[in-house]
Amino acid sequence: MTEIVAGGVGTEEVPAQAGPGGRATGEVRRLPRVRGFAAWPPEGSAKEDGKALRRLVPRNAHAGLDLDPSRPDAVSAVEESSRGRLSELTPIRVGRMAATPFAFLRGAAGLMGHDLARTPMTRIRAQICGDAHAANFGLYGDARGGLVIDLNDFDETVWGPWEWDVKRLATSLVLAGREVGADEDTCRRAARDVVGAYRRTMRLLAKLPVLDAWNAIADEELVSHTDAHDLLGTLERVYAKARANTSGRFAAKSTEVTADGGRRFVDAPPVLRRVDDAEAAAVASSLEEYVGTLQPDRLPLLARHAVQDVAFRVVGTGSVGTRSYVVLLLDHRGEPLVLQVKEARASALVPHLLTAGFDVPDADHEGRRVVLGQKRMQVVSDNLLGWTTVEGRPFQVRQFRNRKGSVDPTALAADQVDDYARMTGALLARAHSHSADPRLIAGYCGKNDELDEAMADFALRYADRTEADHADLVAAVRSGRIAAETGV
């Protein structure tokens, strides 16, 4: 009996409940309308609203890819995305992107955003990853020592069209399949299956009670839900590796004991390097702001650790060139906890959302945007996830090597790619359903495979375009137009 109200709390007249003996009292109660709650009984049908959108944006329209003359060439796009990064590291980023077409896609979220802004959209928005490629899913530890599998990179997260994530994921599966030597039918099936799993999972979530849907598709049921049984052996190996991937193991490899019994990082250029005292102090001092972004019950945990050292560490493909630090903390027994303090740049999708006609409010802090977006999409998030500011730049803070592990989609057997596609498609649907009504998206997607086939067509076309972009970048590296450092 409450409804969403634009500003504050109002009242609504509702029928009186039956009095003693089943007789109505004849009174009318006035109950508060509380902001943040839906109307009850619900007005209209979210499912029917979703179905109605098919008339405005037919599902088969999602096969389309129109590249207009304003599209930048691949090399210019890479150069533009390197602005504001550390110039000495951009050759590493270019070298990693030049390795394969799949690697190029990983670093080209902004270029794909330009192209997606010119594709058909339902205008249904959700908290999207913004960079939902097949390598951005993985394992990480929860607060009780268990392992969770979910999306795990949110640098580009923003309030945007759900279709953009699905199309990017489908394209990445085609490229991953081609890289492992799968034939074109298998690659197309992987793209179709990722969309089909997304659609079926959204439909399942739409049918469940809201509380059940919120935490649905428990990890132990994910393989069965997505019929990904061929992945079991691979997942078991990844789980075993992830359990050993801890702060303690990283510290044992990357630090040494100091004369006073503490520990410090050891240079391992160009990936890991110690920083000067002023830079280290700036990062360490920023942890005071970070602590203020955490839930109060996390504070005693951090209060039992002391900061020992700070180092700079190169990470990722798309993130190379941004400022990223690891901070070593020790408890009273000398056991390590390592935090990553990673620069948070504006989402590469923002200008393209504006082009597509979406309202995009300015982020008050890019680290906060990343952290809140991550928490909106994941069922369970790092319990030490927060944000801070270092010398005027926004950063996110999280545990480093928190039992993290991932499936490398370019190392799968060809017959496993479609299994992995179904698993990631289901996880993406679950993530979107936390911010968008699954009934609305499910109503649009429908029961048949029309959307699956259309987006698979798009994925094949965009994979071809990415391969051409990658070839242009490789040619530019060979000609000396753009510098690249390989093997790092």
C-alpha positions in Angstrom: 0.0 0.0 0.0 3.0 2.2 -0.5 4.4 3.7 -3.7 7.4 5.5 -5.0 7.0 9.2 -4.5 9.3 11.8 -6.1 9.9 13.7 -2.9 9.6 12.3 0.6 6.6 10.7 2.3 2.9 11.1 1.3 -0.3 9.4 2.2 -2.7 7.1 0.3 -6.3 6.1 1.1 -6.7 2.3 1.1 -9.8 0.1 1.7 -10.3 -0.8 5.4 -9.6 -4.4 6.5 -12.6 -6.5 7.5 -13.6 -6.0 11.2 -14.5 -8.7 13.7 -16.8 -11.4 12.2 -15.7 -10.5 8.7 -17.6 -7.2 8.6 -15.9 -4.2 7.2 -15.5 -1.4 9.7 -16.5 1.3 7.2 -13.4 3.3 8.0 -10.7 4.4 5.6 -7.2 4.2 6.9 -4.5 6.6 5.7 -1.1 4.8 5.3 2.1 6.5 4.5 3.5 6.3 1.0 7.2 5.7 1.6 9.8 6.7 -0.9 11.7 3.7 -2.2 8.7 1.2 -2.1 6.6 0.1 -5.0 2.8 0.6 -5.2 0.6 -2.2 -3.9 -1.4 -3.5 -5.6 1.1 -2.9 -8.4 0.0 -0.5 -11.2 0.2 -2.2 -14.6 2.5 -5.1 -15.4 6.2 -4.9 -15.8 6.2 -8.0 -18.0 3.6 -6.5 -20.3 5.5 -3.2 -20.4 8.6 -5.2 -21.5 6.6 -7.1 -24.2 5.2 -3.7 -25.5 8.8 -2.5 -26.1 9.2 -5.2 -28.8 6.9 -3.0 -31.0 9.3 -0.1 -30.6 12.5 -2.1 -30.8 12.0 -5.4 -32.5 14.3 -8.1 -31.1 15.7 -8.9 -34.5 16.9 -5.3 -34.7 19.7 -6.1 -32.3 21.6 -7.9 -35.2 22.4 -4.5 -36.7 25.8 -2.8 -36.6 26.1 0.6 -38.4 29.5 2.2 -38.2 29.2 5.8 -39.0 31.9 8.2 -40.4 32.5 9.7 -36.9 34.0 6.4 -35.7 37.7 6.9 -34.8 40.2 4.6 -36.2 41.6 2.0 -33.8 45.0 3.6 -33.3 43.5 7.0 -32.6 41.0 5.4 -30.1 43.9 3.7 -28.3 45.9 6.9 -28.2 42.9 8.9 -26.9 42.2 6.3 -24.1 45.8 6.7 -23.0 45.4 10.3 -22.1 46.0 10.9 -18.4 47.8 7.6 -17.9 51.4 7.3 -17.0 53.2 7.8 -20.3 56.0 5.4 -19.4 53.5 2.6 -19.0 51.3 3.1 -22.1 53.7 1.0 -24.3 53.0 -1.9 -22.0 49.2 -1.3 -22.5 49.6 -1.1 -26.3 51.7 -4.3 -26.3 49.1 -6.2 -24.3 46.3 -5.0 -26.6 48.3 -5.9 -29.7 48.7 -9.5 -28.6 45.4 -10.8 -29.9 42.0 -9.5 -31.1 40.5 -10.6 -27.7 43.1 -8.6 -25.9 42.3 -5.6 -28.1 38.7 -5.9 -27.1 39.6 -5.9 -23.4 41.3 -2.6 -23.7 38.8 -1.0 -26.1 35.6 -0.5 -24.0 35.4 3.1 -25.1 35.6 2.3 -28.8 32.9 -0.3 -28.5 30.8 2.2 -26.4 31.0 4.5 -29.4 29.6 1.8 -31.7 27.0 0.6 -29.2 25.6 4.1 -28.8 24.5 3.8 -32.5 22.7 0.5 -32.1 19.0 -0.2 -31.2 18.2 0.1 -27.5 15.1 -0.6 -25.4 16.1 2.3 -23.1 15.8 0.0 -20.1 18.7 0.8 -17.8 20.5 -1.2 -15.2 23.8 -0.9 -13.2 26.0 -2.4 -16.0 29.5 -3.6 -15.7 30.5 -1.5 -18.8 33.3 -4.0 -19.6 31.5 -7.3 -19.5 33.9 -9.4 -21.5 34.5 -13.1 -20.8 37.7 -12.6 -18.8 36.0 -10.2 -16.3 34.3 -13.1 -14.4 36.1 -14.9 -11.6 36.4 -16.3 -8.1 37.0 -14.4 -4.9 36.7 -15.0 -1.2 33.8 -14.0 0.9 34.0 -12.9 4.6 33.6 -16.4 5.9 36.3 -18.0 3.7 34.0 -19.4 1.0 34.5 -18.8 -2.7 32.1 -16.9 -4.9 32.0 -16.7 -8.7 30.7 -13.5 -10.2 31.7 -10.4 -12.3 34.9 -9.1 -10.8 35.9 -5.9 -12.6 33.9 -2.7 -12.4 36.2 0.2 -13.6 33.6 1.2 -16.3 30.5 0.5 -14.3 27.7 3.0 -14.9 23.9 3.2 -15.1 23.4 2.2 -18.7 21.5 0.0 -21.3 21.5 -3.7 -20.3 22.0 -4.7 -24.0 25.5 -3.1 -24.0 26.8 -5.6 -21.5 25.2 -8.6 -23.2 26.5 -7.7 -26.7 30.0 -7.1 -25.4 30.0 -10.4 -23.6 28.7 -12.2 -26.7 31.4 -10.6 -28.9 34.1 -11.6 -26.5 33.0 -15.2 -26.5 33.3 -15.2 -30.3 36.8 -13.8 -30.2 37.8 -16.2 -27.4 36.4 -19.1 -29.4 38.3 -18.1 -32.5 41.5 -17.8 -30.5 41.3 -21.4 -29.2 40.6 -22.7 -32.7 36.9 -23.3 -32.5 35.1 -23.3 -35.8 32.7 -20.5 -36.8 29.6 -22.6 -35.9 30.9 -23.2 -32.4 31.7 -19.5 -32.0 28.3 -18.5 -33.1 26.7 -21.1 -30.7 28.7 -19.6 -27.8 27.4 -16.1 -28.6 23.8 -17.4 -29.0 24.2 -19.4 -25.8 25.4 -16.5 -23.7 22.3 -14.5 -24.7 20.0 -17.5 -24.3 21.3 -18.1 -20.8 20.9 -14.5 -19.9 17.3 -14.5 -21.2 16.3 -17.8 -19.5 17.9 -16.7 -16.2 16.1 -13.3 -16.3 12.9 -15.2 -16.9 13.6 -17.5 -13.9 14.4 -14.5 -11.7 11.2 -12.8 -12.8 9.1 -15.7 -11.6 10.7 -16.0 -8.1 9.7 -14.1 -5.0 11.9 -11.0 -4.8 14.0 -12.1 -1.8 14.7 -15.5 -3.4 15.6 -13.9 -6.8 18.0 -11.5 -5.1 20.3 -14.3 -4.0 19.3 -16.8 -6.7 21.6 -19.2 -8.6 23.8 -20.1 -5.7 27.3 -21.0 -6.9 27.0 -24.7 -6.2 23.9 -24.8 -8.5 25.4 -22.6 -11.3 26.9 -25.5 -13.3 23.6 -27.4 -13.3 21.5 -24.3 -14.0 23.5 -23.5 -17.1 24.2 -27.1 -18.2 28.0 -26.4 -18.0 29.1 -29.8 -16.9 32.0 -29.9 -19.4 33.6 -27.1 -17.3 33.7 -29.0 -14.1 37.3 -30.1 -14.3 38.4 -26.6 -15.3 36.4 -25.0 -12.5 37.8 -27.5 -9.9 41.4 -26.5 -10.9 40.6 -22.8 -10.8 39.0 -23.3 -7.3 42.0 -25.1 -6.0 44.4 -22.4 -7.3 42.2 -19.6 -6.0 42.2 -21.0 -2.4 46.0 -20.6 -2.4 46.0 -17.1 -3.9 46.2 -15.1 -0.7 47.9 -12.0 0.7 50.2 -14.3 2.6 51.4 -16.0 -0.6 51.8 -12.7 -2.5 53.8 -11.2 0.4 56.0 -14.2 0.7 57.0 -13.8 -3.0 57.1 -10.0 -3.2 58.5 -8.8 0.1 61.6 -9.3 2.3 62.3 -9.0 6.0 63.8 -5.8 7.2 66.5 -5.3 9.9 63.8 -4.3 12.4 61.8 -7.5 11.8 59.2 -5.9 9.5 58.7 -6.5 5.8 59.1 -4.4 2.7 58.4 -4.9 -1.0 61.2 -6.0 -3.4 61.5 -4.4 -6.8 60.4 -6.6 -9.7 60.4 -4.2 -12.7 58.4 -3.2 -14.6 55.4 -4.8 -12.8 56.3 -4.0 -9.2 58.5 -1.2 -7.9 59.0 0.5 -4.7 58.1 4.2 -4.4 59.8 7.1 -2.7 58.9 8.2 0.8 56.7 11.1 -0.2 54.6 8.9 -2.6 54.4 6.1 -0.1 53.3 8.6 2.7 50.6 10.0 0.4 49.1 6.6 -0.2 49.4 5.5 3.4 47.7 8.7 4.6 44.8 8.2 2.2 43.8 5.1 4.1 42.3 7.4 6.8 39.7 8.6 4.2 39.3 5.0 3.1 38.5 3.7 6.5 35.7 6.3 6.7 34.0 4.7 3.7 33.7 1.3 5.3 31.0 -0.1 7.5 31.8 0.6 11.2 32.0 -3.1 12.0 35.1 -3.4 9.7 37.1 -0.9 11.7 38.3 -3.2 14.5 39.7 -5.6 11.9 41.8 -2.9 10.2 42.8 -1.4 13.6 44.7 -4.6 14.4 47.0 -4.1 11.4 49.8 -1.6 10.9 51.0 -0.2 7.5 54.5 -1.5 6.6 55.2 -0.5 3.0 53.7 0.8 -0.3 54.7 -0.2 -3.8 53.5 0.6 -7.3 52.1 -2.4 -9.3 51.0 -2.6 -12.9 47.7 -4.4 -13.4 45.4 -5.6 -16.1 45.1 -4.7 -19.8 42.7 -1.9 -20.0 44.0 -0.5 -16.6 47.6 -0.4 -17.6 49.0 3.1 -17.2 46.6 4.1 -14.3 48.1 4.5 -10.9 47.8 1.4 -8.8 49.5 0.6 -5.5 49.7 -2.3 -3.1 49.9 -1.6 0.6 51.4 -4.1 2.9 49.9 -4.3 6.4 50.9 -6.7 9.2 48.9 -7.9 12.2 50.4 -8.6 15.7 51.7 -12.0 14.6 53.3 -10.6 11.4 50.6 -12.0 9.2 50.1 -9.9 6.1 47.0 -8.2 4.6 47.6 -6.5 1.3 45.3 -3.8 0.0 45.2 -2.6 -3.6 44.7 1.2 -4.0 43.8 1.6 -7.7 43.1 4.8 -9.5 39.5 5.2 -10.6 39.1 7.1 -13.9 35.7 8.3 -15.3 33.9 5.5 -17.1 34.9 5.3 -20.8 31.2 4.9 -21.6 30.0 8.3 -20.3 30.5 10.3 -23.5 28.8 7.6 -25.5 25.8 7.4 -23.1 25.4 11.1 -23.7 25.6 10.6 -27.4 22.8 8.0 -27.0 20.6 10.6 -25.3 20.9 9.3 -21.7 21.2 11.5 -18.7 24.5 10.9 -16.9 24.9 12.8 -13.7 28.5 13.7 -12.8 30.1 11.2 -10.4 31.0 13.0 -7.1 33.9 10.5 -6.7 35.0 8.0 -9.3 36.2 5.5 -6.7 32.8 5.7 -5.0 31.1 5.1 -8.4 33.1 1.9 -8.9 32.6 0.6 -5.4 28.8 1.3 -5.3 28.4 -0.1 -8.8 30.2 -3.3 -7.7 28.1 -3.7 -4.6 24.9 -3.2 -6.7 25.9 -6.0 -9.1 27.5 -8.6 -6.9 25.6 -10.9 -4.5 28.6 -10.8 -2.2 31.3 -8.2 -2.3 34.7 -7.8 -0.7 34.1 -6.8 2.9 37.0 -4.3 2.8 35.8 -2.5 -0.4 36.0 1.3 -0.2 37.4 4.4 -1.8 39.8 7.2 -1.1 41.7 10.2 -2.7 45.5 10.4 -3.2 46.9 13.8 -4.1 43.6 14.9 -5.6 43.0 11.7 -7.6 40.1 9.3 -6.9 41.0 5.7 -6.0 39.2 2.5 -5.1 40.5 0.3 -2.4 40.1 -3.5 -2.1 41.8 -6.6 -0.8 44.6 -7.8 -3.1 44.8 -11.5 -3.9 41.6 -12.3 -1.8 41.6 -15.9 -3.0 41.0 -14.7 -6.5 40.9 -17.0 -9.5 39.6 -16.9 -13.0 38.9 -19.0 -16.0 41.0 -17.9 -19.0 38.4 -18.1 -21.8 41.3 -18.2 -24.4 42.7 -21.3 -22.8 39.5 -23.4 -22.9 39.0 -26.4 -25.1 36.9 -25.5 -28.1 34.0 -27.6 -26.8 34.0 -25.8 -23.5 33.4 -22.3 -24.9 29.7 -22.5 -25.1 29.5 -24.0 -21.6 31.4 -21.0 -20.3 29.2 -18.7 -22.3 26.0 -20.1 -20.6 27.6 -19.7 -17.2 28.7 -16.1 -17.7 25.3 -15.2 -19.3 23.5 -16.4 -16.2 25.8 -14.5 -13.9 25.3 -11.3 -15.9 21.5 -11.6 -15.7 21.7 -12.1 -12.0 23.9 -8.9 -11.7 21.6 -6.8 -13.8 18.5 -8.0 -11.9 19.7 -6.3 -8.8 19.0 -2.9 -10.3 16.6 -3.5 -13.2 13.2 -5.3 -12.7 13.8 -8.8 -14.2 10.1 -8.9 -15.2 10.6 -5.9 -17.5 13.7 -7.3 -19.2 12.2 -10.9 -19.3 9.0 -9.5 -20.9 11.1 -7.9 -23.6 13.4 -10.9 -24.2 10.5 -13.4 -24.4 10.4 -17.2 -24.5 11.8 -17.9 -28.0 15.3 -17.5 -29.3 14.7 -14.5 -31.6 16.9 -12.2 -29.4 19.6 -14.9 -29.1 19.9 -15.2 -32.8 20.0 -11.5 -33.4 22.7 -10.7 -30.8 24.7 -13.7 -32.1 24.7 -12.1 -35.5 25.8 -8.8 -34.0 28.6 -10.6 -32.1 30.0 -12.2 -35.2 29.9 -8.8 -37.0 31.5 -7.0 -34.2 34.2 -9.7 -33.7 35.1 -9.2 -37.4 35.3 -5.5 -36.8 37.5 -6.0 -33.7 39.9 -8.2 -35.7 40.2 -5.5 -38.3 40.9 -2.9 -35.5 43.5 -5.2 -34.0 45.2 -5.6 -37.3 45.3 -1.8 -37.7 46.9 -1.5 -34.3 49.5 -4.2 -35.1 50.4 -2.4 -38.3 50.8 0.9 -36.5 53.1 -0.8 -34.0 55.2 -2.3 -36.8 55.4 1.0 -38.6 56.5 2.9 -35.5 53.4 5.1 -35.3 52.7 3.9 -31.8 55.1 2.4 -29.3 54.5 -1.0 -27.8 56.3 -3.2 -25.3 55.6 -6.8 -25.5 56.0 -9.8 -23.2 55.2 -7.8 -20.0 
